[in-house]
Amino acid sequence: MLNEFIILFIINYIGIIISKVFKLPIPGTIIGMVLFFILLYTKVLKVEKVENAVAVLILNMTILFMPPAVRILDNIHFLDGQFIKVIILIILTTLITMGTTGKIVQIMIELTEKRKSDKGDEK
């Protein structure tokens, strides 16, 4: 499993390097995630090569969100008088995210069912 984590860290670090070298306004970690997606999608990187490490990270996701949450609480004074705006923003972005995710899942289910039915028609 150590090799799997090394692969993930290397991809992440490459994203950080790309962001720094080209002075992009996008965080390197995001570029690393996009790079990771591209490698998986093009099957350059097989899922089996990182499956266990990703499972561990997903199981421990709440721990990974703790440092940013604590950092926000440390700087809560910056939000003085802005709580209504922040709450409205949180509600709106949550609704948009839920709606978009639901629609994408619905489209993916329909595509999957269509592919299954097309394969059934061929036989």
Secondary structure by P-SEA (a helix, b strand, c coil): caaaaaaaaaaaaaaaaaaaaacccccaaaaaaaaaaaaaaaccccccccaaaaaaaaaaccccaaaaaaaaaaaccccccaaaaaaaaaaaaaaaaaaaaaaaaaaaaaaaaaaaaaaaaac
